[in-house]
Amino acid sequence: MTQAINTQQALYRALPAMDTLLLIPQVIGLSRQYGAAFVKNTLTGLLNQARQQIAKQHSLPHWCLDQTALVDWLTQQLQLQSRHSMTPVMNLSGTVLHTNLGRSQLSEAAITAVTDVMRYPVPLEFDMGAGKRGHRDSRISELVHELTGAQACCVVNNNAAAVLLMLAAVAPGKEVIVSRGELVEIGGAFRIPDIMAQAGCKLVEVGCTNRTHLKDYAAAITDNTAAIMKVHTSNYHISGFTAAVSEAELAGLCQARGVALISDLGSGALTDLARFGLDSEPMPQQMLNGGVDLVSFSGDKLLGGPQAGLVVGQQALIDKLQSHPLKRALRCDKMTLAALEATLLAYRNPETLDNELPMLRKLARPVPELNAVGEWLLAQCRALHQYFSITLTPCETQVGSGSQPHVLLPSVALCFSPKEDNSGPGVRALEQCFKAATVSVIGRISANRLWLDLRGCDDDAALGRVIATLDAALSRGEISL
Ligand SMILES: *Cc1c(COP(=O)(O)O)cnc(C)c1O
C-alpha cells in the first residue's frame, strides 16, 4: 500500500511543470502559431489527462518522458482542435434539401459572387450612378420586379423573419385572420400563433381544420382587422372532405373591406417546377396577379439560393417593412445579397436552370443516369462484397425542408445489407466508416440496410473514390468492420 502511494507520488513528480513545458523552443513556436492561451489550455488538458492516468492506471502517458513525443502529441492535438467543423459531406440521405445539412447548394455563379464581396469593398449601399447612398435591397428588388412583376421586395434573414416583419409592419396591434387549416408549425419553434404574438398581432382563427369558407373570413372582419393571412401548408397535406379559400377569392373580399391580403408561401418557386418532374408549386407572381398584397418565401428552399426571406408586393407596403425598426435587425449581409442576386439572374433563363442550380440538377437527374452511376459504383466494391450483399435498389427521394412532402421522386440507391446468415458486421459499422471517410458520406439506415440514395450525389467520381478507398482499406485489413 505504502509502496503504491510512493510510486504514485513519484509518478506525479515525474510530470513536467507547466513553466518548463512553455520554455521548450518548439512549444514557443507553437504558441506563436496557435496563440499562447490556446496552447497553454491544451497543455493543461494534457497534464490533467496524465494525472488521471496516474490515479487510475498507475502509469505515465508515453509522451511524458520524451520531449519529442510530447511536442508531436501537442501538435497533433492543436491541429485536431483547429479543424473546421463545416467540412463538405455528401448528402445521400434521400432528402435533397436537408435543413440539417445546409439546404440548397449554391450555383457556381453565386459562389463566385460571394467570394468577390468577401474579398473586396463593394457598393452594397452605394448608388454608383448617382454617386450617393443607395439601398442594399434595391438590386434584388429590381430583379424580383423583372421576374415576378412585384412592385418591390424586402430581403431579410430567412422566411421566418419575413413573416415576422410582414406582420409587425402591416398589422401592429391589430387583428389578423387565419384559417384553422393553416396554423402551421414548421419546426424549430416556428408556429404561426407564436409568430403572431411576437409580431404584436392578434390572431383570429376562422373555419375548421378541414374546411374554411369565404363567409368565415367575411364574418370575422372587424374595425380592428388589418389583414387576412394565407399560409401555404407546405409540409403537410389535408385530404378528404376539405375546403379552403384561394387567394384570388379572398382578394375581392379584402379589397371591399379595406384589409390587406398577405401570404406566407414557404418555398415559393419562381418558375413552374413541373418541367423538372416536381409538382407545380404556387408561385409568388400568380399570387400577386390574383390580388395578394404581400407574399413571403424562402431563399434556400425551392429557389435554390442562400438562406434568406423575401417579401414581395406592393410598393407602399414594402416601404412600411423597409422603415420598420425590425428590418435593421433582420437585414441580410453582403454575402447573402450577392448570392441571392446571382441566383435570381439564373431565373432569366428557366430552360437552363437545372444546369445552374445544383438543387434542381439533383432533383431533375434522370433515373437511367443514376442507374449507370450505380453500376459503376457497384464495380468499385470488391472486398465489401465479402461483408455485405450489395445491390442497386429503386428508392424514392424526398425534396425536403418541408417542401412538397407528398412528392417522392424515383431514384436508385446503392444498398448494403448484412449477409443472409448474419455472420458479418452490421450496417451501423459501415455507416460509421462512410461517415469517417475523407469526404463524409451520409446515408440512411432503414430495414437493416444502409441506403446511399444516388440522387443526392453531385460528384460521381468523388463518391467512386470514397468507395474504392474504403474497399481497398478493407482488403488490406487497415479497417475492420
Ligand atoms: C419553411 C417555411 C417557413 C420558414 O422559412 P425559413 O426560411 O426556414 O425561415 C415559414 N413558412 C412556411 C410555410 C414554410 O414552408
The ligand as a Gaussian input file, in Angstrom:
#p B3LYP/6-31G(d) Opt

LIG

0 1
 C      -40.118000      26.914000     -44.469000
 C      -41.284000      27.774000     -44.129000
 C      -41.122000      28.869000     -43.267000
 C      -39.804000      29.197000     -42.648000
 O      -38.890000      29.550000     -43.623000
 P      -37.323000      29.643000     -43.252000
 O      -36.696000      30.183000     -44.490000
 O      -36.891000      28.266000     -42.900000
 O      -37.205000      30.563000     -42.100000
 C      -42.233000      29.615000     -42.979000
 N      -43.437000      29.327000     -43.508000
 C      -43.630000      28.278000     -44.347000
 C      -44.998000      27.999000     -44.883000
 C      -42.549000      27.459000     -44.681000
 O      -42.727000      26.417000     -45.501000

